Amino acid sequence: MSRSLYKGPYVDEGLLKKIAGKKPEDMDTIKTWARGSVISPEMVGFAFGVHNGRDHIEVRVAEEMVGHKLGEFSPTKKFWRHGGKMQKDLDQKKKEAEISAAKAAKSV
């Protein structure tokens, strides 16, 4: 559910204090845990280390990101792969192709 319009967007005040009056070129990565903070136009150009539950992922803010939340650019889950019979068949074909390529290279 979105935030009420009369309240306005939530921007973490701590982040605004850290970037107030500074240039993006002069700053290092700013670490933050405020994933729900909305990206404001003042943040463009800065690099934020957004916490994903395990470590900080660097997010460089571009102009197209304004209005989105910082957490959208720092995924919390790592995709491993799909499982099942279909994946096993793909892995088996890949392994056979590598073996045949190695045999062809060895015979030459």
HELIX and SHEET records of a PDB file:
HELIX    1   1 GLU A   13  ILE A   19  1                                   7    
HELIX    2   2 PRO A   41  MET A   43  5                                   3    
HELIX    3   3 GLU A   63  MET A   65  5                                   3    
HELIX    4   4 LEU A   70  PHE A   73  5                                   4    
HELIX    5   5 LYS A   85  SER A  107  1                                  23    
SHEET    1   A 3 ILE A  30  THR A  32  0                                        
SHEET    2   A 3 ALA A  47  HIS A  51  1                                        
SHEET    3   A 3 HIS A  56  ARG A  60 -1                                        
END                                                                             
